[in-house]
Amino acid sequence: MEFGCFALFISVFYVVGFGLLGYGLWSARRSTQAASWPTTAATVTQLEVRESSDSDGSSFEVKVQYAYAVDGVAHKGSRLAFGYASSSGREAHEEIHRKLKEAKAVSVRYDPADPSVSCLSFGLHRSIQFTLAFAATWLLFVIGFTLLFWLFSRRDAVLLENLLLQ
């Protein structure tokens, strides 16, 4: 009974950890694949640094929309990079915003198998690195907690067996 409740409880944490790890690995794969995708000219139609605030503080994210055409077919995109996410480092997001705002033109990378899938940048950037590091740390903690539960739920036979009685 005790183990069943623990297994149900801890499984939620494993699902979260493996979900984050899966998302991080998927983002890393897609973001590195984009390096070899073809490029075409794009027009930035909207650009802003969006601030979100909550009880933990503020986070910032570049929101971009762009238009491009592939083989005469018009497309719209809004992905800066696969796995890109908001963070508390305002300066980094403002640098991206400034670079895009000052650009005379931008190139968009598009998936040759599906030109509607696109991004402006690629690589194993900080958002992906953070996601993977956080997921690994989360899973290591959950595994450690599981091992501690298992150890403390077992009988300590070693002490009993090694007692010398006269």
Residue pairs with C-beta under 8 A, 6 or more apart in sequence:
2 153
3 153
6 149
10 142
10 145
10 146
10 149
13 138
13 142
13 145
14 139
14 142
16 138
17 135
17 138
17 139
17 142
18 135
18 139
20 131
20 134
20 135
20 138
21 132
21 135
21 136
21 139
23 83
23 131
24 83
24 128
24 131
24 132
24 135
25 132
27 82
27 83
27 127
27 128
27 131
28 83
28 124
28 128
28 132
30 82
30 83
31 81
31 82
31 83
31 119
31 122
31 123
31 124
31 125
31 128
32 122
32 123
32 124
34 81
34 82
34 109
34 111
34 119
34 122
35 109
35 122
35 123
37 109
37 110
37 111
37 112
38 109
38 110
38 112
39 107
39 108
39 109
39 110
40 68
40 69
40 70
40 107
40 108
40 110
41 68
41 105
41 106
41 107
41 108
42 66
42 67
42 68
42 77
42 105
42 106
42 107
42 108
42 118
42 120
43 66
43 67
43 68
43 106
44 64
44 65
44 66
44 100
44 103
44 106
45 65
45 66
45 67
45 76
46 63
46 64
46 65
47 62
47 63
47 64
47 65
47 97
47 100
47 101
48 62
48 63
48 97
49 60
49 61
49 62
49 63
49 90
49 93
49 94
49 97
50 60
50 61
50 62
50 63
50 86
51 58
51 59
51 60
51 90
52 58
52 59
52 60
52 61
52 86
53 59
57 88
58 88
58 90
59 86
59 87
59 88
60 86
60 87
60 88
60 89
60 90
60 93
60 94
61 84
61 85
61 86
61 87
61 93
62 80
62 84
62 93
62 96
62 97
62 100
63 78
64 78
64 80
64 100
64 120
65 76
65 77
65 78
66 76
66 77
66 78
66 106
66 108
66 120
67 74
67 75
67 76
67 77
68 74
68 75
68 76
68 77
68 108
68 110
68 118
69 75
70 110
70 115
71 115
73 115
75 110
75 115
75 116
75 118
77 108
77 116
77 118
77 119
77 120
79 118
79 119
79 120
80 96
80 119
80 120
80 121
81 119
81 120
81 121
81 122
81 123
81 125
81 127
82 119
82 122
82 128
83 125
83 127
83 128
83 131
84 121
84 125
84 127
85 127
85 130
85 131
86 93
87 93
87 126
87 127
87 130
92 126
100 106
100 120
106 120
107 120
108 118
108 119
108 120
109 118
109 119
109 120
109 122
110 116
110 117
110 118
111 117
111 118
